[in-house]
């Protein structure tokens, strides 16, 4: 896997994959138009686990109407300001899934299948909610 990150301005960059997909990175303090690198880390973690959870819930023959993940990251005060703690809240909208199933597949996805989560030093926790459509 290779990513090329290119200067746009002192606080703005564009990262491009070998296949040509791009993401803009914005590190300005004000007037931001895109996500910062740390926001992208949280997005990557949530997206990585979301795929695993969605697939496993459906493999259990449960109807998935919607799945949202709220990611909250706490960072160190000193440089480098990496994440110390990350909490993920999984909100599954399903008429037939139960909380125990969601918790089980979320734990499995996060601990065994999500390569982003396994790449982080932060303490990652989660909780789950089921909503009925």
N, C-alpha and C positions, 0 to 999 in steps of 0.2 A: 504494500500500500504506500502510495506516495502522494503528498499534498504540496503544492507550490503556493506560498503566500507572497503576495505582491503589494508593494507600497502604493497607497492612494494619496494619503497625506500623513502627517506625523502621528495622528491617532486613528487613522482608518486604513484598513487593508482588505484585500480580497484573497480568499483561499480557493484554490481550484484543484480538483482531483484529476487524475490521469485521464478519466473519461470525460472531463469537461464540466462537471457540476461545480457550481460556485456558491460561496457564502460570503457575505460581507461582514467584516468585524469592525466595531466602532468602540473606541476607548475614550471618547471625549467625556468630560464631566457634565456638560450640558449640551442640549441640541442634538442628542443621539438620534440616529435614524435606524441603527441596526444593533444587534446584540453584542455585548462584550465577550471576551474569551470565557470568563467565568459563568456568564449566563448560558453560553453555548455548552459548557460542561454539564450544567444542570439539565439543559434540554436534551443533550446526548444520553445522559443517564436515564431520564424519564422515557425517552423514545425507545431506548434499548430494552428496558424492562417491559414497556407497554406491549411491544411486539410479542414477547414471550408469554405474557399474561393473557393477551387476547387469543393467541393460538391454543394455549393450554385450556382455557375456559371453553372454547369451541370444541376442542378435542373431547371434552367431557360431555358434549352434546347439550350445552347450555346456550341459550340465546343471548348474544351480546348486542345490545341496542346502542350503548355508548360506553366509552372508557375515557376518564380524565385522570391525569396525574398532576397533583400540585406538589411542586418541589420547593423546599425551603432550605437554603444553605447558610450555615454560620461559618464565618471566616476568621482567621487569625487577625489580630490588630497590627502585628508587626510583619515586615516583609521577610519572606514571601507570604502574601496574604492568601494562602491556600485554604481550602475548606477543612474545618475540624469536624463538623457534624453536618449531615444532610438528612432531612426527614422527607419522606415521600408519602403522600396521601393518595391512595387509589380509590377512585369513585367509579364503581361499575354499575351501569344501568342494565338490569336484566330481570325478566319476569320469573326466572326459575333458578338462578344461581343462588348459593347461600354463602354467608360470610366465611364459614370454615373452609370452603373450597377456594374462595378468593385469597384468603390468607395463605393457604397451602401453596397455591400456584405462584403467588407473589414471592414468597420466601424462596421457592425453588428457582424461579426466574432470576431473582436478584443474586442469590448465592451460587447458583450452578451454571447459569446460561448467559448472563449479561456480562459481556467482556468489558464494557465501560465501568460498571460497578467494581469489577475485579481489578481494575487499573487504578482505582482511587485509594488514597491513604485515609480518607475521612471515615468516620464512624457513620454508617448509613443505616437508618431505621425506617420503618414504615408503619402505616395503619391503613385499614381498609373500610370501605362503606359500600353497602348495596342500596341502590335506589330502584324502585319499581316504576316502570313506564306508565 
